[in-house]
Amino acid sequence: MMVLGAVGIGLYALANALVPVARGEFVTAMLDTSAVGAILHFAAGGVVIIVGALQFNQDLRSRNTQLHRTLGKVYVFGCILGGFAGLYMAFFSFGGVVTHWGFGTLAVCWIVATSMAYKHIRNGAVRLHQDWMIRSYALTLAALTLRIYLPVTQIAGLDFEPSYQAISWFCWVPNLIVAEWFIVPRSNRRPV
């Protein structure tokens, strides 16, 4: 389910970055306020959500270590690029200071988590690398959870602006909590 959702959202983001006729009104408004940031965020985010899903496949990692490393470098570069573009976009996000902080904090956490994962693998700390990659991908999946919450709030008849303000936080904070549920038991079982 995660892979299917990731591929769908990844293709949607890439379409918004590369195919102008695929853009809806909300995306067009983002492009009007921060075109370069939005295009970079959509393109990088579209690539990393798909590549990241592949990286969790144990068979791929064990059978083709070089492909895993190459895709990992693509993922790290894309997260850093997409994160800085997202941070820039956060200053222009709809909904005011609440969404500016929500999406801005997400961007910073995404950059930090991905950077920590990269640092740990460069130092040979595989388990710590894996733990930080789980966190990084949980933040990447904010693109998916955001697109689950948006239509749910619309169907529920909630006002868009306060809903969007809440979603700017709810699209990623619960993802990190779930990630920690995976990480903590692993930390107790295996040495660094």
Secondary structure by P-SEA (a helix, b strand, c coil): caaaaaaaaaaaaaaaacccccccaaaaaaaaccaaaaaaaaaaaaaaaaaaaaaacaaaaaacaaaaaaaaaaaaaaaaaaaaaaaaacccccccaaaaaaaaaaaaaaaaaaaaaaaaaaacaaaaaaaaaaaaaaaaaaaaaaaaaaaaaaaaccccaaaaaaaaccccaaaaaaaaaacaaaaacccc
